């Protein structure tokens, strides 16, 4: 967990925020903002004085970085779509601090190194005020040092493994205690005592499974298998054979991207059924269901914080707008809803701060709330996560996911699992 700034720098932050507001109102660019350092923290460290963001005109640039090609495109294209829709809505309503949003879209191409390169370009060459996107934890980890070095902001919209917080990232997807742990609580509640783990071979599945193993040890659940496959892997015969003979009551699935298509086809080919050995997934949402084939995944479980079927006026409006823009057969999903929400949260932070300047936004973030399609979300200024409601869903024959269990209200983010004694000592590596 981080502290946004040392106590001795608070005066400098407030001064910078006020100065940013006055200069921005006069049409100054962010790189014109400066202040004398206080204590050990320089003005550049606090304000990102080297920023090239230009707020002098009628528009301000924002960056989107999503995989529009490669193995993760099956998931990430709709995230880009929802971000675009949010930007268009915001522009139609007058923009942010009276400025229209100008989108710069980049393709992360499902490669972490490319995500880092594109983030650098967006910040240093395109001079965007903030960046929205990323999917895999590997892509986020690759971008994190870029945003911290450049004193810029990334809004990351996907559930992840927790054990991280950065002053330069706002995490609008779920952290561990808002998705993975509710999933495990549900499995325990239906009598699962033997669990098989299958995941893609990178940081999110491996760290998530360390947390699942620790939870299981404290809750009387035996892990009877743990298997990994590279991203994009398509041959799951060996893994499914191990799964079938393991004696597992259920499977916890942390595969990402189009590997899920091959996994569930092999699962069905092996004669396995949701009624006998259910699979709970944390990276399969409505758009992936179509890619996998409803017939291959009907009856299976998911753990998320939003479904298209959430019943609320805000969600009905969101779904209708998305279908109107992208086609009646389009579906909405958790990551793209979290991305849509992230752009509105940034807008509200900027307006609360009265500035596009990073330090002012960081200082203003705590308590910012938005009536999102998933329900009301509130920003935690200490760890940059948001409070979220957890849903366990079942995939039905119409290809949609319906909640069969809901948490008792929004769950406060606990990315380092400080409230769980069994998690003591857990690290990412």
SULMOZI-V37867 format. One record per helix or strand of 3 or more residues. SS is the DSSP state (alpha for helix, beta for strand). FROM is the first residue (numbers start at 1). TO is the last residue. If there is no record, write none. Layout:
BEGIN
ss = {SS,SS}
from = {FROM,FROM}
to = {TO,TO}
END
This chain:
BEGIN
ss = {alpha,alpha,alpha,beta,alpha,beta,alpha,beta,alpha,beta,beta,alpha,alpha,beta,alpha,beta,alpha,beta,alpha,beta,alpha,alpha,beta,alpha,alpha,alpha,beta,beta,beta,beta,alpha}
from = {7,30,43,59,73,99,112,131,137,154,169,176,180,194,203,222,237,250,259,278,286,294,301,313,334,358,369,375,391,401,421}
to = {25,32,47,66,92,107,124,133,150,156,171,178,189,200,218,229,244,254,269,281,292,297,304,326,353,364,372,379,395,406,423}
END
